[in-house]
């Protein structure tokens, strides 16, 4: 009787709780792709309880719609970035058409729409008219394709269609319409290498429509091997079901990359159409963006943390994989880390410019790594905090603050080495003395670029532990197609690993690394 009475009480409580657990209101978007190239869309909108007081769209994009027609024949004219719906008209559904090709030709940028051959890459909020204010409304998107048409997106698909909260739309990823190639790459799942579970995840590769010297198979292998190198660092690929879009453009280099954070993380890579497949592995842009996936989007003045982690570890990960030598790592650092001195001195990391957030952030990581290695007998480095942040849920689909990140570091080490170092360099002050630092580390570079190592220097063991990961670290080299296998290694504790260098990385000023924040100016030369 007592058990039955308890069940009755629990049932009553559950019934009383039902309203708070009710599903969010939905707006359903039935989208018809008019032609196989994805150049034009027809969209119909129906919302629970009727249409909202207003439908909005990214400023500028609404002009490519112009008019929305309600089901009773009423036409709504745009007021720059949306449409107001009279109260007595909200029982209707709404329909509009959008000329994506015209919008892409006018903007030519992937923060609105970008057309490449017979494929078009378009951000969510550049083609969806959404309720304002967004509130708790869920958007459900179903797509009908013509013969030969295709669609891809980073959103998960449900039986009723793709889903996303309206409040997340301005930080969502992309849809790709038209003709393109796709491939799924299997990688170790997040945490799988730490637990030995053998679980896997997939990176979904989309190659926009235009001929390239590197084939889709070449690009797929590149994503696979780079993903395996990133997985070694993160103990599993940092995010499940990653979405990667290759945008072909003129040239023989990878021009730039970008990760768009938020509800639907997307990595964009601009790859030269004439770039040979072998040369892909000489560039660090893809590993840079994959490192971003395992870090949160720092939404205050912490861009230096986002970019510092990726810039610092892109060379270390490639060295551990056996793709470049330690000489190449230190050559890049000796040459380029001085670019971070202004951010670490007169400007301060919080107000660093575009150059400063990369190289100032990377220089901060190096200084933190040195202090942590010294204090722990080489066994801990800044990578332990970086992984702890990822393990605490700090991936690129989450917004964190600088303090949250630094607090994880303090808890990881049981001290305040990292937060104290940040406090020293966040504001303007004296920059570190790199000449002295290089001497203590025992690294030098001659005028011809030759890098020398002094193993009698005070921090020589710290220098080597930075690349090796410490005396207990073990890394599996990642072979590249067409390259000799790296020398076998049982442990990496000595830091004396000699990988097979394939090609020296492009100079940093020949690349345009776009930051992860959506507010950045994405024009790059």
C-alpha positions as a printed Julia matrix, in Angstrom:
525×3 Matrix{Float64}:
  0.0    0.0     0.0
  2.78   2.39    0.87
  4.52   1.64   -2.45
  1.27   2.12   -4.37
  0.62   5.4    -2.56
  4.11   6.6    -3.45
  3.56   5.71   -7.1
  0.31   7.67   -7.09
  2.03  10.74   -5.65
  4.82  10.51   -8.19
  2.29  10.18  -11.01
  0.46  13.27   -9.78
  3.71  15.25   -9.57
  4.65  14.16  -13.07
  1.26  15.27  -14.39
  1.61  18.65  -12.7
  5.06  19.05  -14.26
  3.88  18.37  -17.8
  3.28  21.99  -18.84
  6.88  22.94  -18.02
  8.13  19.99  -20.04
  6.0   20.73  -23.07
  7.79  20.99  -26.39
  8.7   24.47  -27.6
  6.47  26.06  -30.22
  7.48  25.27  -33.78
  7.66  27.06  -37.07
  7.84  24.66  -39.99
  9.65  25.61  -43.2
  8.85  23.66  -46.32
 11.64  24.49  -48.75
 11.59  23.65  -52.44
 14.86  23.95  -54.32
 13.83  25.24  -57.74
 16.77  24.08  -59.83
 19.57  21.52  -59.47
 22.23  24.2   -58.97
 20.42  25.48  -55.87
 20.21  29.01  -57.24
 16.63  29.71  -56.15
 14.47  28.59  -53.24
 10.73  28.68  -52.57
  9.89  28.73  -48.87
  6.57  28.21  -47.06
  6.22  29.01  -43.33
  3.63  27.72  -40.88
  3.87  28.38  -37.14
  2.09  26.95  -34.11
 -0.55  29.44  -33.02
 -0.18  31.47  -36.21
  2.54  33.64  -37.66
  4.54  35.94  -35.36
  4.27  39.73  -35.31
  7.41  39.94  -37.37
  9.68  37.82  -39.57
 13.31  38.87  -39.75
 16.34  38.1   -41.87
 19.97  39.18  -41.84
 20.29  42.8   -42.93
 20.83  42.92  -46.69
 19.58  39.38  -47.3
 15.93  40.46  -47.01
 16.38  42.55  -50.13
 16.75  39.4   -52.19
 13.29  38.34  -51.06
 11.58  41.67  -51.41
  8.02  40.45  -50.86
  6.44  37.81  -48.67
  2.96  36.67  -49.67
  0.49  35.38  -47.09
 -1.91  32.56  -47.86
 -4.84  35.03  -48.14
 -3.0   36.91  -50.89
 -1.66  39.76  -48.74
  1.8   40.95  -49.77
  4.26  42.12  -47.1
  6.96  44.54  -48.17
 10.38  44.4   -46.58
 11.61  47.14  -44.24
 15.33  46.46  -44.81
 15.73  43.42  -42.58
 12.27  41.93  -42.13
  8.52  42.03  -42.49
  5.81  43.07  -40.01
  2.61  41.01  -39.99
 -0.66  42.71  -38.96
 -2.43  41.09  -36.01
 -5.47  40.22  -38.11
 -3.31  38.36  -40.66
 -1.41  35.99  -38.42
 -3.66  32.99  -38.96
 -2.13  32.68  -42.43
  0.91  30.87  -43.66
  3.63  32.79  -45.49
  5.5   32.11  -48.72
  8.49  33.69  -50.39
 11.14  33.01  -53.02
 14.83  33.79  -52.64
 17.34  34.22  -55.47
 20.46  32.82  -53.78
 22.56  33.04  -56.95
 21.92  36.78  -57.26
 22.69  37.31  -53.58
 25.9   35.27  -53.9
 26.99  37.13  -57.01
 26.44  40.43  -55.22
 28.2   39.5   -51.97
 30.69  36.85  -53.03
 31.43  36.08  -49.39
 30.61  33.1   -47.24
 29.2   35.18  -44.38
 26.15  35.61  -46.65
 26.22  33.37  -49.73
 29.0   32.08  -51.94
 28.42  30.46  -55.32
 31.08  28.14  -56.73
 30.26  26.52  -60.05
 26.87  24.87  -59.66
 26.97  24.84  -55.85
 26.11  27.55  -53.37
 27.13  27.92  -49.73
 24.71  30.02  -47.69
 24.42  30.85  -44.0
 21.17  29.97  -42.24
 20.2   33.53  -41.36
 20.79  34.67  -44.95
 17.89  32.68  -46.36
 15.47  31.89  -43.52
 12.88  34.48  -42.47
 12.54  33.76  -38.75
 10.21  34.87  -35.94
 11.22  37.97  -33.97
 11.77  37.9   -31.12
 13.02  34.33  -31.37
 12.04  33.25  -27.85
 11.85  29.47  -27.46
 10.65  28.74  -30.99
 12.07  25.68  -32.75
 12.55  25.8   -36.51
 11.87  22.58  -38.43
 13.16  22.63  -42.01
 12.14  20.1   -44.66
 13.65  20.3   -48.13
 12.31  19.04  -51.48
 14.95  18.67  -54.19
 14.62  18.61  -57.99
 16.13  15.84  -60.07
 19.9   16.07  -59.76
 19.68  18.43  -56.78
 21.56  17.97  -53.55
 21.72  19.48  -50.07
 24.12  19.25  -47.15
 24.18  20.91  -43.75
 25.87  20.58  -40.39
 22.49  20.26  -38.64
 21.37  16.8   -37.52
 18.44  15.41  -39.47
 15.28  14.11  -37.78
 12.36  12.28  -39.43
 10.45  15.57  -39.68
 13.44  17.52  -41.02
 16.38  19.58  -39.77
 15.93  21.31  -36.42
 17.42  24.38  -34.79
 16.31  26.87  -32.14
 15.48  30.26  -33.65
 17.63  31.92  -30.99
 20.68  30.02  -32.3
 20.21  30.88  -35.94
 22.69  33.76  -36.12
 25.38  31.4   -34.81
 24.5   28.38  -36.84
 26.38  26.96  -39.78
 25.59  26.62  -43.44
 23.46  24.9   -45.99
 25.05  23.79  -49.25
 22.78  23.46  -52.28
 23.48  22.3   -55.82
 26.21  20.09  -57.22
 29.06  19.06  -54.91
 31.05  16.06  -53.76
 30.71  14.57  -50.29
 32.58  11.99  -48.26
 32.39  10.7   -44.7
 35.67  10.23  -42.83
 35.76   7.86  -39.84
 37.83   9.09  -36.87
 38.25   8.11  -33.19
 35.31   9.49  -31.19
 35.87  12.17  -28.54
 37.79  10.59  -25.65
 38.12   7.23  -27.41
 41.93   7.2   -27.39
 41.98   7.99  -23.66
 39.6    5.17  -22.77
 40.57   2.69  -25.48
 36.89   2.23  -26.27
 37.36   2.0   -30.03
 34.33   4.26  -30.56
 34.31   6.28  -33.76
 32.73   9.42  -35.14
 32.62  10.97  -38.59
 33.85  14.12  -40.22
 31.56  15.03  -43.1
 33.5   16.52  -46.02
 31.78  18.67  -48.66
 33.72  19.81  -51.74
 32.02  22.58  -53.68
 31.58  22.27  -57.42
 34.71  23.2   -59.35
 37.58  21.24  -60.81
 40.63  20.82  -58.59
 44.04  19.26  -59.08
 43.57  17.41  -55.81
 40.77  14.88  -56.24
 37.97  14.3   -53.76
 39.8   11.12  -52.74
 42.95  13.19  -52.1
 41.02  15.69  -50.0
 39.31  12.9   -48.08
 42.65  11.31  -47.19
 43.99  14.72  -46.13
 41.05  15.24  -43.78
 41.43  11.69  -42.46
 45.16  11.89  -41.69
 44.94  15.42  -40.3
 41.97  14.3   -38.2
 44.02  11.38  -36.86
 46.85  13.76  -35.93
 44.34  16.01  -34.13
 42.83  12.98  -32.41
 46.25  12.07  -30.98
 46.39  15.47  -29.31
 42.77  15.47  -28.09
 42.75  11.73  -27.19
 40.01  11.32  -29.77
 38.66  13.72  -32.38
 37.43  16.77  -30.42
 33.85  16.94  -31.75
 31.43  14.36  -33.07
 30.03  14.7   -36.6
 32.27  17.53  -37.75
 31.19  19.38  -40.92
 34.01  20.54  -43.25
 33.46  22.48  -46.48
 36.2   22.9   -49.08
 35.76  26.02  -51.21
 37.9   25.85  -54.38
 39.45  29.11  -55.51
 42.33  30.22  -57.7
 45.91  29.49  -56.7
 48.14  26.74  -55.38
 47.78  27.38  -51.65
 45.24  27.12  -48.87
 44.2   30.75  -48.68
 42.4   30.69  -45.35
 40.24  28.71  -42.97
 37.53  29.49  -40.52
 35.46  27.72  -37.9
 32.0   29.14  -37.3
 31.03  28.41  -33.68
 27.58  27.99  -32.2
 24.78  25.5   -32.54
 26.03  23.97  -35.77
 29.82  24.16  -36.03
 31.19  24.37  -39.57
 34.78  24.49  -40.81
 35.4   26.34  -44.07
 38.65  25.86  -46.03
 39.54  27.89  -49.13
 41.83  25.62  -51.15
 43.6   26.53  -54.38
 42.29  24.66  -57.39
 45.86  24.09  -58.63
 47.24  22.9   -55.28
 48.88  19.46  -55.64
 47.55  16.84  -53.25
 50.98  16.3   -51.69
 51.27  19.98  -50.81
 48.13  19.83  -48.65
 50.14  18.21  -45.85
 52.69  21.03  -45.82
 50.08  23.53  -44.69
 48.85  23.92  -41.11
 45.48  25.59  -41.74
 43.39  22.42  -41.39
 45.1   21.27  -38.18
 44.71  24.84  -36.85
 40.95  24.71  -37.42
 40.67  21.19  -35.96
 42.39  22.45  -32.82
 39.73  25.15  -32.59
 37.04  22.47  -32.42
 38.25  21.34  -29.01
 38.19  24.81  -27.46
 35.18  26.94  -26.53
 34.31  30.18  -28.27
 35.61  32.86  -25.88
 33.03  35.6   -26.17
 34.63  38.33  -24.04
 38.12  39.63  -24.85
 39.6   36.15  -25.08
 40.3   35.81  -28.8
 43.96  35.48  -27.84
 43.09  32.25  -26.01
 41.18  30.79  -28.97
 43.88  31.66  -31.46
 46.79  31.13  -29.07
 45.89  27.47  -28.47
 45.47  26.73  -32.19
 48.55  28.68  -33.34
 50.82  27.22  -30.67
 49.79  23.6   -31.03
 49.42  23.45  -34.83
 53.2   23.02  -35.16
 53.53  20.73  -32.13
 50.81  18.36  -33.38
 52.41  18.16  -36.82
 55.81  17.45  -35.26
 54.37  14.73  -33.05
 52.69  13.19  -36.1
 56.09  13.06  -37.8
 55.22  15.57  -40.52
 57.8   18.21  -39.64
 61.02  18.21  -37.61
 61.66  19.95  -34.33
 64.02  22.25  -36.26
 61.05  23.42  -38.34
 58.94  24.01  -35.23
 61.57  26.18  -33.6
 62.42  27.95  -36.86
 58.8   29.1   -37.1
 58.68  30.14  -33.46
 62.0   31.98  -33.51
 60.88  33.79  -36.64
 57.25  34.55  -35.84
 56.69  34.62  -32.07
 58.3   38.09  -31.85
 55.16  39.31  -33.64
 53.36  38.72  -30.35
 55.53  41.07  -28.31
 53.28  44.1   -28.78
 50.26  42.11  -27.56
 52.29  40.81  -24.61
 53.58  44.3   -23.79
 52.42  47.8   -24.82
 48.94  46.69  -25.99
 48.03  43.85  -23.66
 46.37  40.61  -24.74
 42.83  41.88  -24.13
 43.22  44.63  -26.75
 45.52  42.79  -29.14
 45.08  43.35  -32.86
 44.62  40.59  -35.41
 48.33  39.76  -35.51
 48.56  39.91  -31.74
 45.79  37.46  -30.95
 47.61  34.76  -32.92
 51.23  35.29  -32.01
 50.64  37.0   -28.66
 48.34  34.14  -27.73
 50.9   31.56  -28.91
 53.68  33.31  -26.98
 51.51  33.22  -23.86
 51.04  29.47  -24.34
 54.8   28.98  -24.64
 55.5   30.95  -21.45
 52.79  29.03  -19.57
 54.12  25.73  -20.91
 57.63  26.56  -19.67
 56.48  27.51  -16.17
 54.26  24.45  -15.87
 56.95  22.07  -17.1
 59.47  23.57  -14.67
 57.11  23.31  -11.71
 55.98  19.74  -12.43
 59.27  18.07  -13.28
 58.34  18.15  -16.99
 55.21  16.02  -16.5
 52.56  18.71  -16.98
 52.2   21.37  -19.64
 49.57  23.82  -20.82
 48.1   21.02  -22.98
 46.78  19.35  -19.81
 44.59  22.38  -19.17
 43.57  22.65  -22.83
 42.38  19.04  -22.75
 40.67  19.55  -19.4
 38.71  22.45  -20.92
 37.56  20.2   -23.75
 36.66  17.42  -21.32
 34.64  19.94  -19.27
 32.45  20.56  -22.32
 34.42  23.53  -23.64
 34.14  22.74  -27.35
 33.53  25.22  -30.16
 29.76  24.88  -29.89
 29.88  26.43  -26.39
 30.46  30.02  -25.26
 32.87  30.5   -22.38
 34.59  33.43  -20.74
 38.31  33.93  -20.29
 37.87  33.42  -16.56
 36.12  30.07  -17.05
 39.04  28.87  -19.16
 41.68  30.07  -16.68
 39.74  28.62  -13.73
 39.92  25.17  -15.35
 43.68  25.61  -15.66
 44.01  26.49  -11.98
 41.96  23.45  -10.96
 43.93  21.18  -13.3
 47.29  22.07  -11.74
 46.21  22.93   -8.22
 47.96  26.28   -8.52
 47.49  29.7   -10.15
 50.45  29.67  -12.55
 48.3   30.21  -15.65
 45.88  32.78  -14.24
 48.77  34.71  -12.66
 50.56  34.77  -16.0
 47.38  35.99  -17.69
 46.97  38.76  -15.12
 50.5   39.9   -15.94
 49.91  40.18  -19.69
 46.2   40.96  -20.19
 46.86  44.66  -19.67
 49.68  46.81  -21.11
 53.05  46.25  -19.49
 56.56  45.0   -20.11
 56.89  42.31  -22.77
 58.95  39.16  -22.14
 62.61  39.32  -23.15
 62.79  36.77  -25.93
 66.56  36.94  -26.4
 67.03  35.83  -22.81
 64.31  33.21  -23.14
 65.88  31.67  -26.26
 69.24  31.48  -24.49
 67.73  29.73  -21.48
 65.9   27.27  -23.76
 69.05  26.66  -25.77
 67.66  27.52  -29.21
 69.13  29.81  -31.83
 68.76  30.5   -35.54
 71.52  31.51  -37.94
 71.0   33.98  -40.78
 70.55  31.12  -43.23
 67.68  29.72  -41.14
 69.65  26.89  -39.57
 68.37  26.13  -36.08
 70.8   25.13  -33.36
 70.18  23.46  -30.0
 72.29  23.83  -26.86
 71.57  20.83  -24.65
 73.53  22.41  -21.78
 71.11  25.34  -21.53
 69.17  25.68  -18.24
 65.8   24.93  -19.87
 66.96  22.41  -22.49
 64.94  19.57  -20.93
 61.88  21.84  -20.73
 62.38  22.77  -24.4
 62.33  19.12  -25.41
 59.4   18.23  -23.13
 57.28  20.9   -24.83
 57.41  18.94  -28.09
 57.5   15.47  -26.59
 54.69  16.03  -24.08
 56.87  15.0   -21.16
 58.6   11.81  -20.01
 55.41   9.72  -19.91
 53.94  10.8   -23.24
 53.52   8.36  -26.13
 52.44   9.54  -29.58
 51.58   7.46  -32.6
 53.05   8.98  -35.78
 50.48   9.52  -38.52
 51.73   8.55  -41.98
 50.89  10.64  -45.01
 50.19   9.24  -48.46
 53.32   9.23  -50.59
 55.68  10.09  -47.73
 58.26   7.74  -46.17
 57.04   6.39  -42.82
 58.37   8.28  -39.8
 60.97   6.6   -37.64
 59.36   4.24  -35.09
 59.14   5.64  -31.59
 58.35   3.79  -28.36
 58.17   6.94  -26.25
 58.54  10.61  -26.87
 60.0   11.51  -23.49
 63.39  12.63  -24.79
 61.91  15.15  -27.2
 64.45  13.99  -29.79
 61.89  12.73  -32.28
 62.92  13.16  -35.9
 59.94  13.06  -38.2
 60.19  13.08  -41.96
 59.77  16.65  -43.12
 57.62  16.82  -46.21
 57.66  20.52  -47.02
 58.25  23.54  -44.89
 55.01  25.25  -43.89
 54.02  28.37  -45.78
 55.16  31.59  -44.14
 52.43  32.91  -41.88
 52.13  36.13  -43.87
 51.25  34.08  -46.96
 48.19  32.73  -45.18
 45.11  34.49  -43.96
 43.89  32.8   -40.81
 40.45  34.1   -40.06
 39.39  34.09  -36.43
 36.51  32.08  -35.11
 34.23  34.91  -34.09
 31.38  35.76  -36.39
 31.96  39.5   -35.98
 35.35  39.32  -37.7
 35.95  40.99  -41.03
 36.4   38.03  -43.33
 38.07  39.88  -46.21
 41.57  38.47  -46.56
 44.32  39.19  -49.03
